[in-house]
Amino acid sequence: MKLHELEKNIGATHDRRRIGRGPGSGLGKTAGRGEKGQKKRSGSSIPATFEGGQLPLYRRLPKRGFNNYEFATKYVVINVSELNVFEEGTIVNPAMLKEAGIIKKELNGVKVLGNGNLDKKITIQAHKFSKSAIDKINESGSKYEVI
């Protein structure tokens, strides 16, 4: 047997459903959409939240509380391991981090986290430090300054 001699099993393929075509398909005239109404029309789609004109649930429920998302202080986060790029004895500040391409924006400040290890003795100036970052900075003999 060769590849060009292979055939599909009987019943493995079916003719596609040709909606609205003739008496033999069983889906003629209204094409399975029923009679009249919005869903019968072409191009109609009703949103999942639509409740037939009744006042929707999201408008019936009271709106309460305050969300601080827009006004929250957002920090750019970097890890201690990313500071190994700088040379020994350098004073690293947010402007230098931006110049080196470690951060894109300064947002409301820079926060240093303690993931990885710091191999060089440098002075790091940032707005916030995690406890583990402070431990690793002190461990390597580096210094940290809160701006």
TAWO-V192298 format. One record per pair of residues at least 24 apart in sequence whose C-alpha atoms are under 8 Angstrom apart, sorted by the first residue. I is the first residue (numbers start at 1). J is the second residue. Records with the same first field share a line. If there is no record, write none. Layout:
I = J  J
This chain:
73 = 108
74 = 107  108  109
75 = 106  107  108  109  110  111
76 = 103  105  106  107  108  109  110  111
77 = 110  111  112  113
78 = 102  103  110  111  112  113
79 = 112  113  114  115  116  133
80 = 112  113  114  115  116  117  118  133  136  137
81 = 114  115  116  117  118
83 = 118
84 = 118  119  120
87 = 120  122
88 = 120  121  122
89 = 120  121  122  123
90 = 122  123
91 = 122  123  124  125
92 = 122  123  124  125
93 = 124  125  126
94 = 125  126
